[in-house]
């Protein structure tokens, strides 16, 4: 089955700086890679996703890159703001549509 | 976007009792729904895949007799935690893909279960 690893587990950045979170996956059949932001006690919210036929995707301050050969994908947040503070999860979906999540990254943006 | 609801949002029950959690897709039909469990400061762990009209499939290590799943209609899946124990206390979240299982999944708001 799919195994998703995520690093770092915590990330502290100064407001305005960039944050990068990296994930690797094990199943070469995985074809959909979403990123979620979760605030305490709330549901995960999709912030960006990428499919296996695309190498990079950007949405305003958020971008995701995918390297299928190396089986890793990364989330980039630029110009971080205090409201970006949350737990971020990467995930990979296998051919059955099942999502396997990474362990999560606690991002703290300090003013 | 698609809407998935869960009920109840919070429940407290006594050890040994059973609790039912409902997951509904409000504006689309979901032949498949997924159930996750999340412990504090941990990731979401997939428990089982709920299939409309057929048996659920469970992930390794999840007891099917403990966590009963019923997906009786295209908009409703239920998870029943039977003979609950304090270690079952957790945040339970369902999700449903809108189309064919290969697309964005929409998450319910979650149910906080506390077993005393």
Interface residues (C-beta under 8 A of the other chain):
Chain A: X31 X32 X34 X41 X42 X43 X44 X45 X46 X49 X89 X93 X95 X96 X97 X98 X99 X100 X101 X102 X103 X104
Chain B: X32 X34 X42 X43 X44 X45 X46 X49 X91 X93 X95 X97 X100 X101 X102 X103 X104 X105 X107 X108 X109 X110 X112
